[in-house]
Amino acid sequence: MGRSDFTHADELGVMIAGQPFAHLLYHFVMVYSRQKQLGGQHVGVVLGGESFTALAENLQQSLWSLGGVPQNHRTDSLSFGGRKVPRTFR
């Protein structure tokens, strides 16, 4: 199983040309597998916010670096990020 999520990295205090570098980190990890023992993790820098495009691009990079695809992948639900959850999902 693969898991991924975005993390705000502002508290790292990264500066470029004296200016704060506002960015997110995308982190993909194999929960448990032989691949994890071989370094089955990937981190990507995301400029802008969480989006389907950022997820798709970074997930693709992660899978290319692994050289395969896990049977399952879990991430937080981007589609519900900014909307009220319908009663049927409560």
N, C-alpha and C positions, 0 to 999 in steps of 0.2 A: 504494500500500500504506500502510495505517495501522499504527502501532505504539503500544503503551501499556504502562505499568508503574506501580507504586507506589514511592514513595521515602519513607523515614523522614526527617522534618524536625526532629527533636529538636535536632540540632547547630546549627540556626539561632538557637536561644536566644530564641524568641518568648515574651513574657511577657504575661499578661492579669491585671490587678489584682494584680500582683506574684507571680503563680504561673506556673510553666512551662506552656506550652500544648503538650501531647503530641498530635501529629497526623501524618498521612501526606499526601503530595501525590500525586495521580493526574495523570500527564502523557500526553497523546495528541499525536502528531505525524504528519503525512504525510511519509513517507520521502523521496519526491521527486515533486513534481507542481507544476503551476501554482498549486494551492491553497497549497502551502507558501510560495511567493513572496508570496502575499497574506496570510500569517499563519495558515497551516493548522496551528495548535497550540492546545491547550486544557489548562489546569491547573485542577484542582479540589481543594479541601481535604476530607480524609476524616477523620472522627472515628471512633475504633475501629480495627479492623484490616482487613487485606485480606479481602475476601469477594466472593462472586458478586454480591451486592446492590450493593456499592460499585462494582464493575466495571461492572455493567449501567447504573446510574444515571449514572455519569460518562461512560461511552462514549456513552450517549444524548445527554447535554448536549454532548459534543464534536461529534457528528454534526449536531446541530441548529445549532451555531455555524458549522460548515463549510457547511451547506446541502446536504449530499449524503452519500453513502456510498461508501467506497473498495471496490474489487473484493476486496481481502484485508485482514484485520486480524490482527495477531499480538500476543500478550501471553504472559507466563509461564503455566505450567500450574498453575492454582489447585487442581485436583483432586488433584495429587500433593504439594501443599505440606506436608502433615503425615502422609503415609503412606509406607510402604516401597514402592518401585517394583517391580511384578511382574517376574519374570524375563523375560517375553515382551517387555518394553520396554527391556531392557538391550542 
